[in-house]
């Protein structure tokens, strides 16, 4: 894997594919709606009125794309995968349910895992796949973060190709609070928060949505299988250790910042309805 011409390049034998990196030179697609629904994988999503979202803009993350087996969605905005462990344990899900036609946003690590486990998938859908990256690990040769960080941050990026969030506190493209943060424009990198749903949330804001609804963000019952799993095939999770100190504070920081820009976020999971300070619960 190499980076060239704003793309991630993979080569095997005589075949080469280029996956476009979402960076400042990238033009994000325009959206016609003001409201979007982010569908995550917590078991509670089975209690939501998903069929009512058939004509609404939706974003899938990880295994929630399997909802397309039982429901029809006319306006899929995106599919997001950032953790290579999802591919390692559930590669069959995107292979079965993703059929192109809308953007698939993945991290470089996910792309590498797919190239290892399902290279034909990357080849088939290369025109729809876009690479997004954590702000502290830019992958473009231009090292975008050099334009945003303090002097110490620039030195760190130059030496290690990695910076710490604290070095981005003056970035015009992010709002950082110690070890958590949020991106105002995903083309300058997303801020990790322990769950792919937070990345999808930053994507939704970057695309211009003004009202964002979250489904399947259960968190408390993270030891329960995701709705597409059972007790025998459930992939391991690290949510329990991160919920209190990282995930919940990150959701609240994102919501608080976006609300100041006029964007409203609602939680539709009855399981986590009391966890957040800035994300009100709304029943279907």
N, C-alpha and C positions, 0 to 999 in steps of 0.2 A: 504494500500500500504506500502510495506517495501522494503528495499534495502538489498540484500544478494548475495554473489558470483557474483559480477559484473552485477547484474541484478535487474530490478524493478519487484517486485513480487505482483501479484494481486490474491486475493482469494475470491471465493463466494461458499457457500455451501461446496461441496466436490471437487470443481474444482479450480485448481491453474494454473496460467500461469506465465512465466518468460520472460520478455522482456530485451534483452541484452543491456547493457549500452555501448555506444561508448566511451571508455576510453583508456589510453595508452596500455592496454593489448589487445585491439581489433585490429584485422588485417583488414585494409580497403581493399575493393576489388580492383583488378587491372583493369585498363582500357586500351583498345587497341587503342583508338583514341586520338588525341591531341586536338581536338576541341569539345566543347560542347555548347549547346544552352539552356539557362534558360528561360522557358516560364512562365511569370507572367500573371496577370489578368486584366491589364489595357485595356480599350476599343480599343486602337490603334492596339492591336494584331490582330484584325479582318482585318486590312489593310495589314498585312504582308503576305508573300508567305509561309504560314505554310506547305503547301503540299510538298514543296521542302525539308523539314526537315525529311521526312519519313524514310530515310536511315541514318540520322545523330544521334549522341548521344544527348539526350535531358534530362532535369530535369524539372519536374513539381513542382509547388508550389500551395498550396491551391486549388482554383477552376479551375486552368488551366488544370487539368487532364481531365476535361470535353471535351477538344479538341479531345479526343480519340473517341468521338461520331461521329465526321465528318472526322477525319483524321487518317491515319494508321501510327503508329510509330514502327519501327522495333528495335530500340536501346534505350530503356528507361533506363537511368542510375539510377534515383532515383525519389522519390516523397517526398516533404518536407512540413511539417506543424509544426509550433512552437507556434501559438497563439490559445489558447482554445476557443476564441470567434468565430473563424472560425467554429469549431465543433458545438458550441452552436447555431449558426445561419444557418449553411450550412452542417449539418451532412449528409444529404442525398447525397451529392456529392461524398465523398469518398466511401460511402456505394454502390453507383450505379456504379462508374467507376473504383475503384481500385479492381483488381482481382489477386493480388499477382504476383509472377514471377520476381519482382525487389524490391529493398529495399524501405521501407517506413520509413523515418527518422522523428521522432516526439519528442517534448519536454515532460517532465514528466507531465506538466500541461495538455497538449493535451491528453496524455495517461489517466489521471484521468478523463477528460471530456468524453472521449470515453468509459471508463469503466462505467461511469454513464449513458450515453445516448445510447451506442451501444456495450455492452460487448461481444456480439457474434462476432462482427467484430474483436476485439482483439484476441479472442480465435481462430478464423478461420485463421488469418494471423500472428499469433505470431512469426512464424519462419522467417517472412520477416520484422518484425518491430524492429527498433533500436532506442534507446533513446539517444538523443543529449542534451546538456545542456549549458546554458550561463556560461561563465567563472567565473562570479561573484556569481554564485549559483550552485556549484558542488553538485551532488547528490550521488556520490559514497562514501561509508564509508571510503575509503582511503583518501578522501579529497585531491585530487591531487594538488589543489592550494597551499597547505602548502609547496610544494617543489619549488614554483615559486616566492613567494611574499617576500616583505621586512618583517622585524621583526614586525612592526606595522600591516602589512597585515596578518601575521600568527596569531597574537593575535586576530584580528578581525574575522578571519575564525574560530578559535578555539571557540570563545565565541558565534558567531552568525551563523556559517556555511555560511557566506557570506563575500566577500571582495569587495573593491572598485577598479575600474579600475586603479586608480592612484597607487595602491599598486602592480600592475602588470607591472610597467614600465620597470623592469629589467627581465621580463620573456623572456626566449629564444623562447617561443612558441607564443608570441603575440607582436604586435607593438601598443603601446598605445600613444594617443595624448590627454591628458586631459580627456574629457568625451566620446571620441570615440576611436575606435581601430579596430584591425583586428587579426584574428587567422592565424598562419602559419600551424597549424595542429589541425583539429577540434576534435581530440581525447582528446585534452587538454581544450576543451570548445570553443564555438564560442562567438564572441562579438556581442551583440545586437546593432541594428542600426535603429530600428523603422519599419522594414519591413522584411518579411520572405525571400524576394529575396536576401538580404544581407547574410543571413544564407546559402542559396543555393550557393551563390558566394564563400563563405569560404569553403563549402563542395567541390565544383568543384576544387578549388585550392588544397585542401588536397588530392583529388583523383589523382591529377597529370596532369590535363588538362592545356594546354599551350595557348589556345585561347578560350575566353569565350564570347559568344554573348548573349545579354540581350534583351528580347522582352516584351512588355506590361508594362514597367516601366514608367508610364505616370506622376504620381505625381501631376502635376499642376492641372489636372482636377479630383482631388480625390473625388469631390462631385458627379461625374458621376457614374452610376452603373458600376460594373465590367462587362466584356463581357458576363458572364453567368447569370447576374441579369437583373432586370428591375426596374423601379422607385418604384414599389409596394413592391418588396421583397429585396431591397438593404440593406445589413447589414451596421451598423454604422461604420464610419472610424475615426481614430484620426490622419490621415496623415497631414491635413492642419496645425495643430499646430506644427508639428515636422519637416516639410520639410526643412525649412531654417536653423534651428539650429542643426538638428541631422541627418536627412536622407541624404540630399545632401552632407554635409561634410563627412559623413561616407562612402558613395559610392566613393567619391574622395580620401579619405584616403586609402581605400582598393585598389583602382585602382593604386594609386601612389606607394604603397608598392609592389604590385604584379608586376607592370611594372619593378621595379628595379630587380626583379627575372626573368625577361624575359617573363612574362605572359601578353598577350594583351587582353583588354576588350573592347567590342564595344556595343554601344546602338543603338537599332533599332526602338525606339519610336520617331516619329516626334514631339510628344507633349513635350517631355522633352529634345529635342536635344540640347538646349542651356543652360541647367542647370549645366552641369558638366565641370570641368576644365580638368580632366584627363581621361574622357571616351568619345572618339570621336563618333560622330553619323555616322552611315552607313546605307544608304537606301538599301532595298532589291535589 
